[in-house]
Amino acid sequence: MQMNDILTKEDIKLLVDTFYQKIRENEILSPIFNRIIQDRWPQHLEKMYRFWQTVLLQEHTYFGSPFPPHAKLSVNQQHFDAWLGLWYTTIDNHFKGEKATEAKLRGDKMAVLFLSKIAYYKSNSSIPLI
């Protein structure tokens, strides 16, 4: 099977749709995502298309800060490991190339940053800036 890099909005949609379908089926992650997103999956997916389109394709369609909605989640390293495992698998099953590698690196950086910020807010009485 010929795999291409992540180069178009359609590629972003394939990545996001496939990844979040795996999330929705994952025993560790689905309870968290489904509890928070509920019936707003189409809106969430649209936001994720714009986020990754901005990050990977430099097409600035996402505006906002990705961390604040995650600041008070009750998640730990196990959740981020599961998230990254699904992220890598999705990318490896569908894409190959420079942007695919960048997507993995961006996912790694985001996981480390989010986990450290969540841990900080759990251990301090600070309120995240939104």
Rosetta constraint file for C-alpha pairs under 8 A:
AtomPair CA 3 CA 94 HARMONIC 6.19 0.50
AtomPair CA 3 CA 95 HARMONIC 5.19 0.50
AtomPair CA 3 CA 96 HARMONIC 5.74 0.50
AtomPair CA 4 CA 94 HARMONIC 7.63 0.50
AtomPair CA 4 CA 95 HARMONIC 5.27 0.50
AtomPair CA 4 CA 96 HARMONIC 5.53 0.50
AtomPair CA 4 CA 97 HARMONIC 6.90 0.50
AtomPair CA 5 CA 95 HARMONIC 5.15 0.50
AtomPair CA 5 CA 96 HARMONIC 4.98 0.50
AtomPair CA 5 CA 97 HARMONIC 4.79 0.50
AtomPair CA 5 CA 98 HARMONIC 6.84 0.50
AtomPair CA 5 CA 99 HARMONIC 6.04 0.50
AtomPair CA 5 CA 100 HARMONIC 5.96 0.50
AtomPair CA 6 CA 11 HARMONIC 5.38 0.50
AtomPair CA 6 CA 12 HARMONIC 6.68 0.50
AtomPair CA 6 CA 56 HARMONIC 7.87 0.50
AtomPair CA 6 CA 95 HARMONIC 6.49 0.50
AtomPair CA 6 CA 96 HARMONIC 7.79 0.50
AtomPair CA 6 CA 97 HARMONIC 7.61 0.50
AtomPair CA 6 CA 99 HARMONIC 5.54 0.50
AtomPair CA 6 CA 100 HARMONIC 5.98 0.50
AtomPair CA 7 CA 11 HARMONIC 6.33 0.50
AtomPair CA 7 CA 12 HARMONIC 7.86 0.50
AtomPair CA 7 CA 57 HARMONIC 6.79 0.50
AtomPair CA 7 CA 99 HARMONIC 7.40 0.50
AtomPair CA 8 CA 12 HARMONIC 6.47 0.50
AtomPair CA 8 CA 57 HARMONIC 7.43 0.50
AtomPair CA 9 CA 13 HARMONIC 6.19 0.50
AtomPair CA 9 CA 49 HARMONIC 7.61 0.50
AtomPair CA 9 CA 53 HARMONIC 6.53 0.50
AtomPair CA 10 CA 14 HARMONIC 6.22 0.50
AtomPair CA 11 CA 15 HARMONIC 6.18 0.50
AtomPair CA 12 CA 16 HARMONIC 6.04 0.50
AtomPair CA 12 CA 49 HARMONIC 6.10 0.50
AtomPair CA 12 CA 52 HARMONIC 6.69 0.50
AtomPair CA 12 CA 53 HARMONIC 6.47 0.50
AtomPair CA 13 CA 17 HARMONIC 5.75 0.50
AtomPair CA 13 CA 49 HARMONIC 6.00 0.50
AtomPair CA 14 CA 18 HARMONIC 5.88 0.50
AtomPair CA 15 CA 19 HARMONIC 5.96 0.50
AtomPair CA 15 CA 90 HARMONIC 6.76 0.50
AtomPair CA 15 CA 91 HARMONIC 6.82 0.50
AtomPair CA 15 CA 94 HARMONIC 7.63 0.50
AtomPair CA 16 CA 20 HARMONIC 6.01 0.50
AtomPair CA 16 CA 45 HARMONIC 6.98 0.50
AtomPair CA 16 CA 48 HARMONIC 6.80 0.50
AtomPair CA 16 CA 49 HARMONIC 6.60 0.50
AtomPair CA 17 CA 21 HARMONIC 6.10 0.50
AtomPair CA 17 CA 45 HARMONIC 7.15 0.50
AtomPair CA 18 CA 22 HARMONIC 6.45 0.50
AtomPair CA 18 CA 90 HARMONIC 6.73 0.50
AtomPair CA 19 CA 23 HARMONIC 6.34 0.50
AtomPair CA 19 CA 86 HARMONIC 6.64 0.50
AtomPair CA 19 CA 87 HARMONIC 6.30 0.50
AtomPair CA 19 CA 90 HARMONIC 5.80 0.50
AtomPair CA 20 CA 24 HARMONIC 6.07 0.50
AtomPair CA 21 CA 25 HARMONIC 6.48 0.50
AtomPair CA 22 CA 26 HARMONIC 6.11 0.50
AtomPair CA 22 CA 86 HARMONIC 6.84 0.50
AtomPair CA 23 CA 29 HARMONIC 5.94 0.50
AtomPair CA 23 CA 30 HARMONIC 5.64 0.50
AtomPair CA 23 CA 33 HARMONIC 7.76 0.50
AtomPair CA 23 CA 83 HARMONIC 7.58 0.50
AtomPair CA 23 CA 86 HARMONIC 7.39 0.50
AtomPair CA 24 CA 29 HARMONIC 7.18 0.50
AtomPair CA 24 CA 30 HARMONIC 4.61 0.50
AtomPair CA 24 CA 33 HARMONIC 7.31 0.50
AtomPair CA 24 CA 34 HARMONIC 7.19 0.50
AtomPair CA 25 CA 30 HARMONIC 6.04 0.50
AtomPair CA 26 CA 30 HARMONIC 5.31 0.50
AtomPair CA 27 CA 31 HARMONIC 7.17 0.50
AtomPair CA 28 CA 32 HARMONIC 7.87 0.50
AtomPair CA 28 CA 79 HARMONIC 6.73 0.50
AtomPair CA 28 CA 82 HARMONIC 7.39 0.50
AtomPair CA 29 CA 33 HARMONIC 6.31 0.50
AtomPair CA 29 CA 79 HARMONIC 6.61 0.50
AtomPair CA 29 CA 82 HARMONIC 7.44 0.50
AtomPair CA 29 CA 83 HARMONIC 7.48 0.50
AtomPair CA 30 CA 34 HARMONIC 5.67 0.50
AtomPair CA 31 CA 35 HARMONIC 5.88 0.50
AtomPair CA 32 CA 36 HARMONIC 6.36 0.50
AtomPair CA 33 CA 37 HARMONIC 5.76 0.50
AtomPair CA 33 CA 38 HARMONIC 7.69 0.50
AtomPair CA 34 CA 38 HARMONIC 5.04 0.50
AtomPair CA 37 CA 41 HARMONIC 6.17 0.50
AtomPair CA 37 CA 44 HARMONIC 7.35 0.50
AtomPair CA 40 CA 44 HARMONIC 6.26 0.50
AtomPair CA 41 CA 45 HARMONIC 5.98 0.50
AtomPair CA 42 CA 46 HARMONIC 6.16 0.50
AtomPair CA 43 CA 47 HARMONIC 6.25 0.50
AtomPair CA 44 CA 48 HARMONIC 6.24 0.50
AtomPair CA 45 CA 49 HARMONIC 6.15 0.50
AtomPair CA 46 CA 50 HARMONIC 6.41 0.50
AtomPair CA 47 CA 51 HARMONIC 6.13 0.50
AtomPair CA 47 CA 62 HARMONIC 7.22 0.50
AtomPair CA 48 CA 52 HARMONIC 6.09 0.50
AtomPair CA 49 CA 53 HARMONIC 5.87 0.50
AtomPair CA 50 CA 54 HARMONIC 6.07 0.50
AtomPair CA 50 CA 60 HARMONIC 7.76 0.50
AtomPair CA 50 CA 61 HARMONIC 5.17 0.50
AtomPair CA 50 CA 62 HARMONIC 4.83 0.50
AtomPair CA 51 CA 55 HARMONIC 6.22 0.50
AtomPair CA 51 CA 61 HARMONIC 7.14 0.50
AtomPair CA 51 CA 62 HARMONIC 4.99 0.50
AtomPair CA 51 CA 63 HARMONIC 7.97 0.50
AtomPair CA 52 CA 56 HARMONIC 5.65 0.50
AtomPair CA 52 CA 57 HARMONIC 7.50 0.50
AtomPair CA 53 CA 57 HARMONIC 5.12 0.50
AtomPair CA 53 CA 58 HARMONIC 6.59 0.50
AtomPair CA 53 CA 59 HARMONIC 5.82 0.50
AtomPair CA 53 CA 60 HARMONIC 7.24 0.50
AtomPair CA 53 CA 61 HARMONIC 6.97 0.50
AtomPair CA 53 CA 62 HARMONIC 7.77 0.50
AtomPair CA 54 CA 58 HARMONIC 4.72 0.50
AtomPair CA 54 CA 59 HARMONIC 4.74 0.50
AtomPair CA 54 CA 60 HARMONIC 4.66 0.50
AtomPair CA 54 CA 61 HARMONIC 5.83 0.50
AtomPair CA 54 CA 62 HARMONIC 6.01 0.50
AtomPair CA 55 CA 59 HARMONIC 7.79 0.50
AtomPair CA 56 CA 99 HARMONIC 6.54 0.50
AtomPair CA 56 CA 102 HARMONIC 7.44 0.50
AtomPair CA 56 CA 103 HARMONIC 6.90 0.50
AtomPair CA 65 CA 130 HARMONIC 7.63 0.50
AtomPair CA 66 CA 70 HARMONIC 7.78 0.50
AtomPair CA 67 CA 71 HARMONIC 6.26 0.50
AtomPair CA 67 CA 114 HARMONIC 6.78 0.50
AtomPair CA 68 CA 128 HARMONIC 6.70 0.50
AtomPair CA 68 CA 129 HARMONIC 7.35 0.50
AtomPair CA 68 CA 130 HARMONIC 5.89 0.50
AtomPair CA 70 CA 114 HARMONIC 7.64 0.50
AtomPair CA 70 CA 118 HARMONIC 7.59 0.50
AtomPair CA 71 CA 114 HARMONIC 7.84 0.50
AtomPair CA 71 CA 117 HARMONIC 7.22 0.50
AtomPair CA 71 CA 118 HARMONIC 5.41 0.50
AtomPair CA 71 CA 121 HARMONIC 7.18 0.50
AtomPair CA 71 CA 128 HARMONIC 6.81 0.50
AtomPair CA 72 CA 118 HARMONIC 6.74 0.50
AtomPair CA 72 CA 121 HARMONIC 7.55 0.50
AtomPair CA 72 CA 122 HARMONIC 7.66 0.50
AtomPair CA 73 CA 118 HARMONIC 7.39 0.50
AtomPair CA 75 CA 79 HARMONIC 5.93 0.50
AtomPair CA 75 CA 80 HARMONIC 7.77 0.50
AtomPair CA 76 CA 80 HARMONIC 6.63 0.50
AtomPair CA 76 CA 115 HARMONIC 6.88 0.50
AtomPair CA 77 CA 81 HARMONIC 5.99 0.50
AtomPair CA 77 CA 115 HARMONIC 7.12 0.50
AtomPair CA 78 CA 82 HARMONIC 6.20 0.50
AtomPair CA 79 CA 83 HARMONIC 6.13 0.50
AtomPair CA 80 CA 84 HARMONIC 6.02 0.50
AtomPair CA 80 CA 111 HARMONIC 6.12 0.50
AtomPair CA 80 CA 115 HARMONIC 7.48 0.50
AtomPair CA 81 CA 85 HARMONIC 6.03 0.50
AtomPair CA 82 CA 86 HARMONIC 6.29 0.50
AtomPair CA 83 CA 87 HARMONIC 6.11 0.50
AtomPair CA 84 CA 88 HARMONIC 6.01 0.50
AtomPair CA 84 CA 107 HARMONIC 6.88 0.50
AtomPair CA 84 CA 108 HARMONIC 7.07 0.50
AtomPair CA 84 CA 111 HARMONIC 7.60 0.50
AtomPair CA 85 CA 89 HARMONIC 6.12 0.50
AtomPair CA 86 CA 90 HARMONIC 5.99 0.50
AtomPair CA 87 CA 91 HARMONIC 6.28 0.50
AtomPair CA 87 CA 104 HARMONIC 7.34 0.50
AtomPair CA 87 CA 107 HARMONIC 7.47 0.50
AtomPair CA 88 CA 92 HARMONIC 5.98 0.50
AtomPair CA 88 CA 104 HARMONIC 6.30 0.50
AtomPair CA 89 CA 93 HARMONIC 5.95 0.50
AtomPair CA 90 CA 94 HARMONIC 6.39 0.50
AtomPair CA 91 CA 95 HARMONIC 5.40 0.50
AtomPair CA 91 CA 96 HARMONIC 7.63 0.50
AtomPair CA 91 CA 100 HARMONIC 6.37 0.50
AtomPair CA 91 CA 103 HARMONIC 7.92 0.50
AtomPair CA 91 CA 104 HARMONIC 7.68 0.50
AtomPair CA 92 CA 96 HARMONIC 6.78 0.50
AtomPair CA 92 CA 100 HARMONIC 7.93 0.50
AtomPair CA 95 CA 100 HARMONIC 5.97 0.50
AtomPair CA 96 CA 100 HARMONIC 5.57 0.50
AtomPair CA 96 CA 101 HARMONIC 7.50 0.50
AtomPair CA 97 CA 101 HARMONIC 6.28 0.50
AtomPair CA 98 CA 102 HARMONIC 6.17 0.50
AtomPair CA 99 CA 103 HARMONIC 5.99 0.50
AtomPair CA 100 CA 104 HARMONIC 6.52 0.50
AtomPair CA 101 CA 105 HARMONIC 6.36 0.50
AtomPair CA 102 CA 106 HARMONIC 6.00 0.50
AtomPair CA 103 CA 107 HARMONIC 6.08 0.50
AtomPair CA 104 CA 108 HARMONIC 6.19 0.50
AtomPair CA 105 CA 109 HARMONIC 6.23 0.50
AtomPair CA 106 CA 110 HARMONIC 6.02 0.50
AtomPair CA 107 CA 111 HARMONIC 6.08 0.50
AtomPair CA 108 CA 112 HARMONIC 6.32 0.50
AtomPair CA 109 CA 113 HARMONIC 6.10 0.50
AtomPair CA 110 CA 114 HARMONIC 5.87 0.50
AtomPair CA 111 CA 115 HARMONIC 5.91 0.50
AtomPair CA 112 CA 116 HARMONIC 6.13 0.50
AtomPair CA 113 CA 117 HARMONIC 6.11 0.50
AtomPair CA 114 CA 118 HARMONIC 5.96 0.50
AtomPair CA 115 CA 119 HARMONIC 6.09 0.50
AtomPair CA 116 CA 120 HARMONIC 6.13 0.50
AtomPair CA 117 CA 121 HARMONIC 6.26 0.50
AtomPair CA 118 CA 122 HARMONIC 6.16 0.50
AtomPair CA 119 CA 123 HARMONIC 6.29 0.50
AtomPair CA 120 CA 124 HARMONIC 6.11 0.50
AtomPair CA 121 CA 125 HARMONIC 6.69 0.50
AtomPair CA 121 CA 126 HARMONIC 6.04 0.50
AtomPair CA 121 CA 127 HARMONIC 7.03 0.50
AtomPair CA 121 CA 128 HARMONIC 7.26 0.50
